[in-house]
Amino acid sequence: MQDSPRKIIHIDMDAFYAAVEQRDNPQYRNKPVVVGGKPDSRGVVATCSYEARRYGIHSAMPSAQAYRLCPQAIFIKPRFDAYCEASEIIRGIFARYCDLIEPLSLDEAYLDVSASPLFHGSATLLAKQIKLDIHRETRLIASAGISCNKFLAKIASDLDKPDGLYLISPNQAEDFVEKLPIGKFHGIGSVTERKMRELGINTGLDLKRMPLAILQQHFGKAAAHYYDIARGIDRRPVNARRERKSIGVETTFADDIADPELIHRHLQQLLCQALTRLAEKQLTAFTLTIKIKYQNFVQITRSRTLSEAISENPACTRVITDLLKDTGIGEKKVRLLGVTLSALQQPNACHRYRQMDLFESI
């Protein structure tokens, strides 16, 4: 562990977009609500209520699949103006108690309260007060994780949802991580989890016992991070001035794919996810990049910079089609696809939410 443990709080709003819709529309309360694309579209789920999650629906799932799981669900186009309004109130609450704030999106942030004298220096009591203020002023529920670093605080905030408040103290950290199933590690996705299990890594203790050289052999640059977090170590500071240069999403397939139409459809869904994250951060993008990694691990990227902000799906569909030309799809199997949006700018007010037209047109 670090010599001087910090006090980090991770605040994560519970089912944020869906919760705002249920707050503003009483007829949606206690019902399965899905915020995202229409069920007869190629759109994806941005988030969903806890009532919808009981049916197996989750974020980034194709909306058509969500409909099949729960035909009675209420599908709603995102209202990012409402979510931004709520988020601004929440960030104002953070600022009352803390100067070091790192927003990750509209609905979550890290707070470094190491130097705070409030509540006699108790980060747990401070997190509890922030949760109370959020509920009182927005009628929304937040979960909070408290620990000595960002990795542990992030995990803690997810352990007791909804309305959670969970502390992992510095003395508990290593023991906690040793017992943690590898699938619960933040930042380890399903494909990496499967690869780790093939290596006999099922828990944090298994990961801790794995030599760094072996981890590097299988996981490359990420190995050092895995080696550290297995020991409860995360040296990343809470960065209040982080400037984002790009927003990207990617997916690795359990079984390699070759059908060009399926590849195109996956890229459209990844674009939808990237545009959702872009809107959450109140940014626009002018450059679209697709990434293709083939079965033999050869990787290519193709980019296009547009004269207008990336927003309207028909235009983006044509760009994806053009970028796929002469890439070899249909001839070789693909194991990974990715979409990155870059050349980011702060939009002016009248265009701030245009990119969400995607949810209508997909």
Secondary structure as UniProt FT lines:
FT   STRAND          8..13
FT   TURN            14..15
FT   HELIX           16..24
FT   HELIX           26..28
FT   TURN            29..30
FT   STRAND          33..36
FT   TURN            39..40
FT   STRAND          44..48
FT   HELIX           50..53
FT   TURN            54..56
FT   TURN            59..60
FT   HELIX           63..69
FT   TURN            71..72
FT   STRAND          74..76
FT   HELIX           80..97
FT   STRAND          100..105
FT   TURN            106..107
FT   STRAND          108..112
FT   TURN            114..115
FT   HELIX           118..121
FT   HELIX           123..138
FT   STRAND          142..147
FT   HELIX           150..157
FT   STRAND          165..167
FT   TURN            170..172
FT   HELIX           173..179
FT   HELIX           182..184
FT   TURN            186..187
FT   HELIX           190..198
FT   TURN            199..200
FT   HELIX           204..209
FT   HELIX           212..219
FT   HELIX           220..222
FT   HELIX           223..229
FT   TURN            230..232
FT   TURN            240..241
FT   STRAND          246..257
FT   HELIX           260..280
FT   TURN            281..282
FT   STRAND          284..294
FT   TURN            295..296
FT   STRAND          299..305
FT   HELIX           313..323
FT   TURN            324..326
FT   TURN            330..331
FT   STRAND          334..345
FT   HELIX           349..351
FT   TURN            352..353
FT   HELIX           354..357
FT   HELIX           358..361
//
